[in-house]
Amino acid sequence: MINNKSKIILCTGGARSGKSEFAEQLVLSLSGSKGYVATSQIFDDEMEDRVAKHKERRGSVWHNYEIPFDLSASWPKVLEQCDIILVDCLTMYATNTMLKAEPHTQAVCNEIANALVEELKHILVQSREANKTVVFVTNELGLGIVPENRLARFFRDIAGLVNQAVAKEADEVYFTISGITTELKSKEVHI
């Protein structure tokens, strides 16, 4: 039985838009034990700097989890330990999954997209059943020109499908641009 006290929230926006800071403040405004699921991997000094800044900003209030792959395997433990969970970010999680797969054919990318969407749907159901609030952070990638590079187009498409799947099930969707956040879900148009 799904409990009505659970909540799924999606925070989206461009790179360096302020969406992660907004999501963190949103989680901190809620009562209950807090979990932070970081999906990034450190491959270079830029990513090392980015991760360090995120950790410094968070402080010691959070249970921290580093889960770049197979989120569903760790999810029961996270649900057991936390009331409110922030997953930052779905885009990086999709990147990790995509780069792990070979070859990058259309068929493989379709499989990746389907697998990620199904995994996230399962995570959403588990979260609702456990009466937890989950805040997902993601990047909105499809607002620019179509990438010339085939792999970049696959990535854009996979991220878009993942974002749509979570947004569809979310109770609230926030969009941040230039540090300003607005709520979208309540303004959704249904035809």
TORPA-4810 file (N, C-alpha, C, O; in nm, 3 decimals):
<nodes>
NODE_1_0.084_-0.119_0.000_0.000_0.000_0.000_0.088_0.125_0.000_0.182_0.136_0.080_M
NODE_2_0.060_0.216_-0.087_0.139_0.337_-0.099_0.084_0.442_-0.002_-0.036_0.469_0.001_I
NODE_3_0.174_0.500_0.077_0.138_0.599_0.177_0.136_0.737_0.114_0.227_0.772_0.038_N
NODE_4_0.035_0.815_0.144_0.022_0.949_0.087_0.120_1.050_0.145_0.128_1.163_0.096_N
NODE_5_0.194_1.014_0.250_0.290_1.107_0.308_0.421_1.109_0.232_0.502_1.200_0.252_K
NODE_6_0.446_1.013_0.147_0.568_1.014_0.068_0.558_1.122_-0.038_0.448_1.164_-0.077_S
NODE_7_0.675_1.168_-0.085_0.674_1.272_-0.186_0.795_1.252_-0.277_0.905_1.222_-0.232_K
NODE_8_0.771_1.269_-0.407_0.878_1.264_-0.507_0.890_1.405_-0.564_0.791_1.465_-0.606_I
NODE_9_1.012_1.457_-0.564_1.038_1.593_-0.612_1.152_1.587_-0.713_1.252_1.519_-0.690_I
NODE_10_1.137_1.659_-0.824_1.242_1.669_-0.924_1.286_1.815_-0.935_1.204_1.905_-0.951_L
NODE_11_1.417_1.837_-0.925_1.476_1.970_-0.941_1.564_1.968_-1.064_1.661_1.893_-1.070_C
NODE_12_1.531_2.049_-1.162_1.604_2.049_-1.288_1.650_2.190_-1.324_1.604_2.288_-1.266_T
NODE_13_1.739_2.196_-1.419_1.792_2.323_-1.465_1.922_2.299_-1.539_1.963_2.184_-1.557_G
NODE_14_1.985_2.404_-1.582_2.111_2.393_-1.653_2.229_2.378_-1.558_2.212_2.385_-1.436_G
NODE_15_2.347_2.357_-1.615_2.469_2.348_-1.535_2.493_2.480_-1.464_2.478_2.587_-1.522_A
NODE_16_2.530_2.471_-1.337_2.560_2.588_-1.253_2.442_2.686_-1.242_2.461_2.806_-1.224_R
NODE_17_2.321_2.633_-1.253_2.202_2.718_-1.245_2.161_2.747_-1.101_2.087_2.842_-1.076_S
NODE_18_2.208_2.664_-1.005_2.167_2.677_-0.866_2.069_2.569_-0.823_2.015_2.574_-0.713_G
NODE_19_2.045_2.471_-0.912_1.945_2.368_-0.881_1.987_2.280_-0.763_1.902_2.243_-0.682_K
NODE_20_2.114_2.245_-0.753_2.159_2.161_-0.640_2.146_2.236_-0.509_2.102_2.179_-0.409_S
NODE_21_2.185_2.362_-0.508_2.172_2.443_-0.387_2.026_2.453_-0.346_1.993_2.444_-0.227_E
NODE_22_1.937_2.474_-0.444_1.795_2.480_-0.413_1.747_2.348_-0.353_1.677_2.347_-0.252_F
NODE_23_1.786_2.236_-0.416_1.743_2.104_-0.369_1.792_2.079_-0.227_1.718_2.026_-0.144_A
NODE_24_1.916_2.115_-0.199_1.971_2.097_-0.065_1.893_2.179_0.037_1.859_2.128_0.144_E
NODE_25_1.864_2.305_0.005_1.788_2.390_0.097_1.646_2.336_0.117_1.592_2.342_0.228_Q
NODE_26_1.587_2.284_0.011_1.454_2.224_0.020_1.457_2.106_0.118_1.371_2.096_0.205_L
NODE_27_1.555_2.017_0.103_1.566_1.902_0.192_1.590_1.948_0.336_1.529_1.895_0.429_V
NODE_28_1.677_2.045_0.354_1.707_2.094_0.489_1.586_2.158_0.556_1.579_2.165_0.678_L
NODE_29_1.490_2.206_0.477_1.370_2.269_0.532_1.270_2.165_0.584_1.173_2.201_0.651_S
NODE_30_1.291_2.039_0.552_1.201_1.931_0.592_1.254_1.860_0.716_1.375_1.853_0.736_L
NODE_31_1.164_1.808_0.798_1.209_1.738_0.919_1.227_1.589_0.888_1.153_1.531_0.809_S
NODE_32_1.326_1.531_0.953_1.359_1.391_0.936_1.506_1.374_0.904_1.576_1.471_0.872_G
NODE_33_1.553_1.250_0.911_1.694_1.223_0.881_1.718_1.236_0.731_1.635_1.194_0.650_S
NODE_34_1.831_1.295_0.696_1.860_1.330_0.558_1.971_1.245_0.499_2.073_1.220_0.563_K
NODE_35_1.948_1.200_0.376_2.048_1.123_0.304_2.086_1.194_0.175_2.000_1.251_0.107_G
NODE_36_2.214_1.191_0.143_2.263_1.253_0.020_2.328_1.145_-0.064_2.430_1.088_-0.025_Y
NODE_37_2.270_1.116_-0.178_2.323_1.015_-0.271_2.396_1.090_-0.382_2.333_1.156_-0.465_V
NODE_38_2.528_1.080_-0.383_2.610_1.142_-0.486_2.639_1.037_-0.593_2.685_0.927_-0.563_A
NODE_39_2.611_1.071_-0.718_2.629_0.974_-0.826_2.754_0.999_-0.909_2.784_0.922_-1.000_T
NODE_40_2.827_1.105_-0.878_2.943_1.140_-0.962_3.064_1.053_-0.931_3.074_0.990_-0.826_S
NODE_41_3.153_1.051_-1.026_3.284_0.987_-1.012_3.389_1.095_-1.040_3.368_1.184_-1.122_Q
NODE_42_3.501_1.085_-0.972_3.607_1.184_-0.991_3.709_1.130_-1.090_3.779_1.032_-1.063_I
NODE_43_3.715_1.196_-1.206_3.810_1.158_-1.311_3.919_1.263_-1.334_4.023_1.233_-1.393_F
NODE_44_3.895_1.387_-1.288_3.991_1.493_-1.315_3.982_1.599_-1.205_3.898_1.589_-1.116_D
NODE_45_4.067_1.702_-1.213_4.071_1.803_-1.109_3.945_1.890_-1.106_3.906_1.939_-1.000_D
NODE_46_3.882_1.911_-1.222_3.759_1.989_-1.223_3.650_1.918_-1.144_3.580_1.980_-1.064_E
NODE_47_3.636_1.787_-1.166_3.534_1.711_-1.094_3.570_1.700_-0.946_3.482_1.703_-0.860_M
NODE_48_3.697_1.688_-0.916_3.741_1.683_-0.777_3.703_1.813_-0.705_3.657_1.810_-0.591_E
NODE_49_3.723_1.927_-0.771_3.687_2.056_-0.715_3.536_2.068_-0.695_3.490_2.117_-0.592_D
NODE_50_3.461_2.024_-0.794_3.314_2.031_-0.787_3.262_1.947_-0.669_3.176_1.993_-0.594_R
NODE_51_3.314_1.826_-0.654_3.271_1.737_-0.545_3.309_1.797_-0.410_3.230_1.793_-0.316_V
NODE_52_3.429_1.853_-0.400_3.474_1.914_-0.275_3.383_2.029_-0.235_3.350_2.044_-0.118_A
NODE_53_3.343_2.111_-0.331_3.254_2.223_-0.303_3.117_2.175_-0.257_3.057_2.233_-0.166_K
NODE_54_3.067_2.069_-0.319_2.939_2.013_-0.277_2.948_1.961_-0.134_2.859_1.987_-0.052_H
NODE_55_3.055_1.888_-0.103_3.071_1.832_0.033_3.083_1.943_0.137_3.023_1.934_0.245_K
NODE_56_3.159_2.046_0.106_3.177_2.158_0.198_3.044_2.228_0.224_3.013_2.264_0.338_E
NODE_57_2.967_2.247_0.120_2.838_2.315_0.132_2.740_2.232_0.217_2.660_2.288_0.292_R
NODE_58_2.747_2.101_0.205_2.654_2.014_0.277_2.682_2.009_0.426_2.587_2.006_0.505_R
NODE_59_2.805_2.008_0.467_2.835_1.995_0.609_2.810_1.854_0.658_2.816_1.759_0.581_G
NODE_60_2.781_1.841_0.788_2.771_1.709_0.851_2.629_1.666_0.884_2.609_1.572_0.960_S
NODE_61_2.530_1.732_0.827_2.390_1.703_0.858_2.341_1.576_0.790_2.241_1.517_0.831_V
NODE_62_2.411_1.533_0.687_2.363_1.428_0.598_2.429_1.293_0.623_2.545_1.285_0.665_W
NODE_63_2.352_1.186_0.595_2.411_1.053_0.572_2.455_1.057_0.426_2.373_1.081_0.338_H
NODE_64_2.582_1.033_0.400_2.633_1.044_0.263_2.656_0.907_0.201_2.708_0.815_0.265_N
NODE_65_2.615_0.895_0.075_2.632_0.772_-0.001_2.690_0.809_-0.138_2.644_0.902_-0.203_Y
NODE_66_2.790_0.737_-0.179_2.846_0.755_-0.313_2.805_0.633_-0.395_2.857_0.524_-0.375_E
NODE_67_2.711_0.654_-0.489_2.654_0.544_-0.565_2.652_0.582_-0.713_2.551_0.632_-0.763_I
NODE_68_2.763_0.558_-0.785_2.766_0.593_-0.927_2.697_0.492_-1.018_2.660_0.525_-1.131_P
NODE_69_2.679_0.369_-0.968_2.616_0.262_-1.048_2.519_0.184_-0.961_2.532_0.181_-0.839_F
NODE_70_2.422_0.119_-1.026_2.332_0.024_-0.960_2.267_0.081_-0.834_2.277_0.022_-0.726_D
NODE_71_2.203_0.192_-0.850_2.135_0.259_-0.739_2.033_0.168_-0.673_2.016_0.171_-0.551_L
NODE_72_1.965_0.088_-0.753_1.860_0.002_-0.697_1.915_-0.100_-0.597_1.842_-0.140_-0.505_S
NODE_73_2.039_-0.143_-0.611_2.097_-0.239_-0.518_2.117_-0.177_-0.379_2.102_-0.246_-0.278_A
NODE_74_2.152_-0.051_-0.374_2.177_0.019_-0.247_2.054_0.088_-0.191_2.053_0.129_-0.075_S
NODE_75_1.950_0.100_-0.272_1.834_0.180_-0.233_1.766_0.132_-0.105_1.730_0.217_-0.022_W
NODE_76_1.746_0.001_-0.083_1.682_-0.041_0.043_1.757_0.007_0.168_1.694_0.046_0.266_P
NODE_77_1.889_0.005_0.164_1.970_0.053_0.277_1.949_0.203_0.298_1.935_0.248_0.411_K
NODE_78_1.948_0.279_0.189_1.928_0.424_0.198_1.789_0.452_0.257_1.775_0.538_0.344_V
NODE_79_1.688_0.381_0.209_1.552_0.401_0.260_1.542_0.367_0.408_1.468_0.432_0.482_L
NODE_80_1.615_0.267_0.450_1.612_0.224_0.590_1.674_0.330_0.681_1.629_0.349_0.794_E
NODE_81_1.776_0.400_0.633_1.852_0.493_0.717_1.805_0.638_0.710_1.842_0.718_0.796_Q
NODE_82_1.724_0.673_0.611_1.691_0.814_0.589_1.542_0.833_0.564_1.474_0.747_0.508_C
NODE_83_1.491_0.950_0.606_1.353_0.986_0.581_1.339_1.069_0.453_1.241_1.057_0.380_D
NODE_84_1.440_1.153_0.428_1.440_1.242_0.312_1.571_1.219_0.239_1.678_1.230_0.299_I
NODE_85_1.563_1.188_0.111_1.682_1.151_0.034_1.698_1.244_-0.085_1.603_1.268_-0.160_I
NODE_86_1.817_1.297_-0.101_1.852_1.380_-0.216_1.945_1.298_-0.305_2.048_1.249_-0.261_L
NODE_87_1.907_1.284_-0.431_1.990_1.214_-0.530_2.043_1.319_-0.627_1.966_1.380_-0.701_V
NODE_88_2.174_1.339_-0.626_2.237_1.441_-0.710_2.351_1.376_-0.788_2.457_1.353_-0.729_D
NODE_89_2.337_1.346_-0.916_2.223_1.381_-0.997_2.192_1.268_-1.095_2.276_1.182_-1.121_C
NODE_90_2.072_1.271_-1.149_2.029_1.170_-1.246_2.109_1.177_-1.375_2.135_1.074_-1.438_L
NODE_91_2.149_1.296_-1.415_2.226_1.311_-1.539_2.359_1.239_-1.528_2.401_1.169_-1.621_T
NODE_92_2.427_1.257_-1.416_2.556_1.191_-1.394_2.536_1.039_-1.385_2.619_0.962_-1.434_M
NODE_93_2.428_0.999_-1.322_2.398_0.856_-1.311_2.378_0.795_-1.450_2.428_0.686_-1.478_Y
NODE_94_2.306_0.866_-1.535_2.286_0.820_-1.674_2.419_0.818_-1.749_2.445_0.726_-1.827_A
NODE_95_2.503_0.918_-1.725_2.635_0.922_-1.788_2.717_0.800_-1.750_2.774_0.733_-1.837_T
NODE_96_2.722_0.770_-1.622_2.799_0.655_-1.574_2.751_0.526_-1.639_2.831_0.443_-1.683_N
NODE_97_2.620_0.509_-1.644_2.562_0.388_-1.702_2.592_0.380_-1.851_2.627_0.273_-1.903_T
NODE_98_2.579_0.491_-1.920_2.600_0.494_-2.064_2.746_0.466_-2.100_2.774_0.390_-2.192_M
NODE_99_2.839_0.527_-2.027_2.980_0.510_-2.060_3.033_0.371_-2.026_3.135_0.327_-2.079_L
NODE_100_2.962_0.303_-1.938_3.000_0.166_-1.901_2.962_0.066_-2.011_3.021_-0.041_-2.022_K
NODE_101_2.863_0.102_-2.092_2.812_0.012_-2.196_2.890_0.028_-2.326_2.934_0.138_-2.359_A
NODE_102_2.905_-0.077_-2.398_2.969_-0.076_-2.531_2.896_-0.178_-2.618_2.843_-0.275_-2.564_E
NODE_103_2.890_-0.161_-2.744_2.924_-0.040_-2.819_2.810_0.060_-2.808_2.701_0.024_-2.761_P
NODE_104_2.831_0.180_-2.849_2.728_0.283_-2.841_2.647_0.286_-2.971_2.650_0.383_-3.048_H
NODE_105_2.575_0.177_-2.991_2.485_0.169_-3.106_2.347_0.219_-3.063_2.321_0.236_-2.944_T
NODE_106_2.260_0.241_-3.159_2.124_0.284_-3.127_2.054_0.180_-3.040_1.984_0.215_-2.946_Q
NODE_107_2.071_0.053_-3.073_2.006_-0.054_-2.996_2.054_-0.054_-2.851_1.973_-0.068_-2.759_A
NODE_108_2.184_-0.041_-2.829_2.238_-0.040_-2.693_2.188_0.082_-2.617_2.152_0.071_-2.500_V
NODE_109_2.186_0.197_-2.682_2.137_0.318_-2.615_1.989_0.308_-2.581_1.945_0.358_-2.477_C
NODE_110_1.910_0.245_-2.668_1.769_0.221_-2.637_1.756_0.131_-2.514_1.671_0.156_-2.428_N
NODE_111_1.840_0.028_-2.507_1.838_-0.062_-2.391_1.875_0.011_-2.263_1.812_-0.009_-2.159_E
NODE_112_1.976_0.098_-2.271_2.018_0.175_-2.154_1.904_0.264_-2.107_1.873_0.268_-1.988_I
NODE_113_1.842_0.336_-2.199_1.732_0.425_-2.163_1.619_0.347_-2.098_1.567_0.388_-1.993_A
NODE_114_1.580_0.236_-2.158_1.471_0.154_-2.101_1.507_0.100_-1.964_1.425_0.102_-1.872_N
NODE_115_1.631_0.053_-1.948_1.675_-0.002_-1.819_1.676_0.106_-1.711_1.632_0.082_-1.599_A
NODE_116_1.727_0.225_-1.744_1.730_0.333_-1.646_1.589_0.376_-1.606_1.562_0.396_-1.488_L
NODE_117_1.501_0.389_-1.702_1.363_0.428_-1.672_1.297_0.324_-1.582_1.231_0.359_-1.484_V
NODE_118_1.314_0.197_-1.614_1.254_0.091_-1.531_1.314_0.089_-1.391_1.242_0.072_-1.293_E
NODE_119_1.445_0.106_-1.382_1.510_0.110_-1.250_1.453_0.224_-1.166_1.422_0.206_-1.048_E
NODE_120_1.441_0.341_-1.226_1.391_0.457_-1.152_1.244_0.440_-1.113_1.204_0.482_-1.004_L
NODE_121_1.164_0.380_-1.200_1.025_0.354_-1.164_1.017_0.263_-1.041_0.935_0.285_-0.952_K
NODE_122_1.103_0.162_-1.038_1.108_0.071_-0.923_1.150_0.146_-0.796_1.091_0.125_-0.690_H
NODE_123_1.249_0.231_-0.807_1.296_0.311_-0.694_1.186_0.403_-0.644_1.170_0.421_-0.523_I
NODE_124_1.110_0.462_-0.736_1.000_0.551_-0.697_0.893_0.474_-0.620_0.842_0.522_-0.519_L
NODE_125_0.859_0.356_-0.669_0.758_0.274_-0.600_0.807_0.236_-0.460_0.732_0.248_-0.363_V
NODE_126_0.932_0.191_-0.450_0.988_0.155_-0.319_0.985_0.275_-0.224_0.954_0.260_-0.106_Q
NODE_127_1.017_0.391_-0.275_1.021_0.512_-0.192_0.883_0.547_-0.139_0.868_0.582_-0.022_S
NODE_128_0.784_0.537_-0.226_0.647_0.567_-0.183_0.599_0.463_-0.081_0.536_0.498_0.019_R
NODE_129_0.629_0.338_-0.107_0.587_0.233_-0.014_0.653_0.249_0.123_0.594_0.214_0.225_E
NODE_130_0.775_0.301_0.125_0.848_0.322_0.251_0.814_0.456_0.316_0.868_0.489_0.421_A
NODE_131_0.724_0.532_0.253_0.682_0.661_0.307_0.799_0.759_0.320_0.816_0.825_0.422_N
NODE_132_0.880_0.767_0.214_0.996_0.855_0.214_0.978_0.968_0.114_0.902_0.956_0.018_K
NODE_133_1.049_1.077_0.137_1.054_1.187_0.043_1.187_1.178_-0.030_1.292_1.168_0.033_T
NODE_134_1.181_1.182_-0.162_1.303_1.175_-0.243_1.306_1.296_-0.335_1.210_1.325_-0.406_V
NODE_135_1.420_1.364_-0.333_1.442_1.480_-0.419_1.550_1.443_-0.518_1.663_1.414_-0.480_V
NODE_136_1.515_1.443_-0.646_1.611_1.413_-0.752_1.657_1.543_-0.816_1.576_1.631_-0.842_F
NODE_137_1.788_1.554_-0.840_1.843_1.666_-0.915_1.883_1.613_-1.052_1.934_1.501_-1.064_V
NODE_138_1.860_1.693_-1.155_1.897_1.653_-1.290_1.927_1.776_-1.373_1.895_1.888_-1.333_T
NODE_139_1.988_1.756_-1.488_2.014_1.864_-1.581_1.914_1.861_-1.695_1.879_1.754_-1.745_N
NODE_140_1.868_1.977_-1.734_1.782_1.987_-1.852_1.874_2.013_-1.970_1.932_2.120_-1.983_E
NODE_141_1.886_1.913_-2.059_1.986_1.918_-2.165_1.932_1.953_-2.302_2.009_1.992_-2.389_L
NODE_142_1.805_1.941_-2.323_1.751_1.952_-2.458_1.712_2.091_-2.503_1.635_2.104_-2.599_G
NODE_143_1.761_2.194_-2.439_1.719_2.330_-2.473_1.807_2.396_-2.578_1.775_2.505_-2.626_L
NODE_144_1.917_2.332_-2.613_2.010_2.392_-2.709_2.001_2.327_-2.846_1.903_2.259_-2.876_G
NODE_145_2.102_2.347_-2.927_2.105_2.288_-3.060_2.125_2.138_-3.051_2.172_2.087_-2.949_I
NODE_146_2.091_2.068_-3.157_2.112_1.924_-3.163_2.263_1.900_-3.175_2.326_1.954_-3.265_V
NODE_147_2.320_1.819_-3.085_2.465_1.797_-3.091_2.507_1.731_-3.222_2.434_1.649_-3.278_P
NODE_148_2.624_1.769_-3.270_2.679_1.710_-3.391_2.728_1.568_-3.366_2.721_1.482_-3.454_E
NODE_149_2.778_1.544_-3.246_2.837_1.416_-3.207_2.727_1.314_-3.174_2.635_1.343_-3.097_N
NODE_150_2.738_1.197_-3.232_2.637_1.091_-3.213_2.622_1.050_-3.067_2.510_1.035_-3.017_R
NODE_151_2.735_1.033_-2.997_2.731_0.992_-2.857_2.662_1.100_-2.772_2.586_1.069_-2.680_L
NODE_152_2.688_1.226_-2.803_2.623_1.335_-2.731_2.472_1.335_-2.756_2.394_1.365_-2.666_A
NODE_153_2.430_1.301_-2.878_2.285_1.292_-2.906_2.223_1.177_-2.829_2.113_1.191_-2.774_R
NODE_154_2.292_1.062_-2.823_2.242_0.950_-2.743_2.226_0.993_-2.598_2.123_0.967_-2.535_F
NODE_155_2.329_1.059_-2.545_2.326_1.103_-2.406_2.210_1.199_-2.380_2.136_1.183_-2.283_F
NODE_156_2.194_1.296_-2.467_2.085_1.393_-2.454_1.950_1.321_-2.453_1.863_1.353_-2.371_R
NODE_157_1.933_1.225_-2.543_1.806_1.153_-2.552_1.781_1.067_-2.428_1.670_1.065_-2.376_D
NODE_158_1.884_0.996_-2.381_1.870_0.913_-2.261_1.834_0.999_-2.141_1.743_0.966_-2.065_I
NODE_159_1.907_1.110_-2.123_1.879_1.199_-2.010_1.737_1.255_-2.019_1.668_1.264_-1.917_A
NODE_160_1.693_1.291_-2.138_1.558_1.343_-2.155_1.452_1.241_-2.117_1.352_1.276_-2.053_G
NODE_161_1.471_1.116_-2.156_1.375_1.011_-2.123_1.372_0.983_-1.973_1.266_0.963_-1.914_L
NODE_162_1.490_0.981_-1.911_1.499_0.962_-1.766_1.426_1.076_-1.694_1.348_1.052_-1.602_V
NODE_163_1.454_1.199_-1.736_1.390_1.315_-1.673_1.238_1.310_-1.688_1.165_1.338_-1.592_N
NODE_164_1.190_1.273_-1.807_1.045_1.264_-1.827_0.982_1.160_-1.736_0.874_1.183_-1.680_Q
NODE_165_1.048_1.046_-1.721_0.993_0.938_-1.638_0.978_0.982_-1.493_0.876_0.954_-1.430_A
NODE_166_1.080_1.050_-1.439_1.073_1.095_-1.300_0.974_1.210_-1.287_0.895_1.213_-1.192_V
NODE_167_0.977_1.305_-1.380_0.885_1.418_-1.374_0.739_1.373_-1.377_0.654_1.429_-1.309_A
NODE_168_0.711_1.271_-1.457_0.574_1.220_-1.467_0.522_1.172_-1.331_0.406_1.194_-1.298_K
NODE_169_0.608_1.108_-1.254_0.568_1.052_-1.124_0.586_1.150_-1.009_0.537_1.125_-0.899_E
NODE_170_0.654_1.260_-1.033_0.685_1.355_-0.927_0.561_1.432_-0.881_0.471_1.460_-0.959_A
NODE_171_0.561_1.463_-0.752_0.456_1.547_-0.695_0.486_1.694_-0.719_0.395_1.776_-0.733_D
NODE_172_0.614_1.727_-0.722_0.658_1.864_-0.745_0.776_1.861_-0.841_0.862_1.773_-0.831_E
NODE_173_0.781_1.956_-0.933_0.895_1.971_-1.025_0.936_2.117_-1.022_0.854_2.206_-1.045_V
NODE_174_1.064_2.140_-0.994_1.118_2.276_-0.988_1.221_2.295_-1.098_1.299_2.205_-1.127_Y
NODE_175_1.219_2.413_-1.159_1.315_2.449_-1.264_1.392_2.572_-1.217_1.334_2.674_-1.181_F
NODE_176_1.525_2.561_-1.219_1.611_2.671_-1.176_1.688_2.723_-1.296_1.747_2.646_-1.372_T
NODE_177_1.687_2.854_-1.311_1.765_2.920_-1.416_1.824_3.047_-1.355_1.753_3.127_-1.295_I
NODE_178_1.954_3.064_-1.371_2.024_3.182_-1.318_1.997_3.204_-1.170_1.985_3.318_-1.125_S
NODE_179_1.987_3.095_-1.095_1.966_3.104_-0.951_1.823_3.131_-0.908_1.797_3.145_-0.789_G
NODE_180_1.731_3.138_-1.003_1.590_3.161_-0.971_1.512_3.034_-0.999_1.523_2.975_-1.107_I
NODE_181_1.433_2.992_-0.901_1.360_2.866_-0.913_1.211_2.891_-0.920_1.157_2.976_-0.849_T
NODE_182_1.146_2.814_-1.007_1.000_2.820_-1.018_0.946_2.677_-1.015_1.015_2.583_-1.056_T
NODE_183_0.824_2.661_-0.968_0.761_2.530_-0.961_0.681_2.507_-1.089_0.605_2.594_-1.131_E
NODE_184_0.698_2.391_-1.152_0.635_2.364_-1.281_0.514_2.270_-1.275_0.419_2.288_-1.350_L
NODE_185_0.517_2.173_-1.188_0.417_2.066_-1.191_0.274_2.120_-1.175_0.182_2.073_-1.242_K
NODE_186_0.256_2.217_-1.089_0.121_2.272_-1.068_0.071_2.349_-1.189_-0.048_2.377_-1.202_S
NODE_187_0.164_2.385_-1.279_0.127_2.460_-1.400_0.117_2.370_-1.523_0.098_2.418_-1.635_K
NODE_188_0.129_2.240_-1.502_0.129_2.145_-1.613_-0.003_2.150_-1.688_-0.111_2.158_-1.628_E
NODE_189_0.006_2.147_-1.819_-0.111_2.150_-1.906_-0.145_2.006_-1.945_-0.057_1.931_-1.986_V
NODE_190_-0.271_1.968_-1.933_-0.316_1.834_-1.971_-0.415_1.846_-2.087_-0.510_1.923_-2.080_H
NODE_191_-0.392_1.771_-2.192_-0.482_1.773_-2.309_-0.544_1.636_-2.325_-0.623_1.615_-2.417_I
</nodes>
